[in-house]
């Protein structure tokens, strides 16, 4: 299967390529609102929408099949929060995903 661009890492705008120490600043802003784009960071709503669009498309195209979707920690935690019907501002409350871990979603 061809890689899907929508599974990319969250865009961190002006913070792109800088150290991990900047992530907590973004996550603190995330907790206050799912539409913020401070530092030109991709909003939680945008990430959730594109990740859910992938799931919806794959489920239509591969009905009844088991799918393995590979992405990055932040977008996956945002997706899992959205799929649980929780406010996106709570995405950092999700259990941290370990590298190369597998999380089963759905049946």
N, C-alpha and C positions, 0 to 999 in steps of 0.2 A: 504494500500500500504506500502511496506517496505521502510524505510528511504534509501536515495541514498547518499552514501559517497561523491559524487561530489558536493553536496550542502553544504558541511562543510564550516567553517570559513576559511578565508585566513590564510595560514601558515605564522607566523611572526618570524620563525627561532630563532635567539639568543634573540629576544625580547619577545618570547612566555612566557606568564604568568607574564610579567612585567606590570606596570601601563599604563593607557591610555595616559599619558604624552609623551610616545614614538611614538605614531601614527603620530603626525605632522612631525616628522623627516622622516618617511617612505613616507608620502604623498608628502613632498617636493621633495624627490627623484623620486617619481612616476611622478610628473609633468615634470621632465626632460627626462624621457625615460620609455617606457613600458616593457623593457626587464631587468631592473635592479633587482638584487637580493642581494643588500647590506644587511648585517646582516643575510643572508640566508633567506630573505623574499621571499615568492612566488611571481613571477613576475606577472604584470598585464596581459601579454599575456597568461600565464598559467591559471590564474583564469578565464579569459574570455573564453578560449578554453574549459575548463571543464564545466563551467556553460552553455555555448551554446550547448555543447554536450548533456546535460540533456534535454534542451528544445527541441532539434532536436529529441532525442529518444522518449520523451513523446509525441510529436506531431505525430510521426509515429505510436506509439502504441495506442494512444487515439484520433485518427482522429475524428474531429467534436465535441469533448467533451470540456467542460470548465475545466481547470486545475487550482489548487491552489498549488503554489510552495512556500515552506517556507525555508528561509535561513537566512543569516546574512547580516548586513548593507553594509559592504565593498564589499563582492562578488556581492550583488545585485546591488549596484551602478555601479560596473564595468560591470556587465551584461547589465544593462540599457543603459550605454554608448555605449557598443558594438552594441546592437540592434538598437540604433539610428544612427549607422554608424559614430560616432564621434571618434576622437583619444582617445585611452584609457587613455592618460595622462591627460585628462580632467574629469576623473571620479569624482573628488571632486567638480566639478562645478554642478553636479546633485543636485537637491533639496534633502536635507537629508531625509531619510526614518525614520518615527517614529516607535517605537516598536509596533508590532501587527497591523501596517497599511496595507492597501491593495492598490496595484498599478496595474491598468489594463493595459495589454500589448496586442496589436493586436485587432482583431475584436471582 
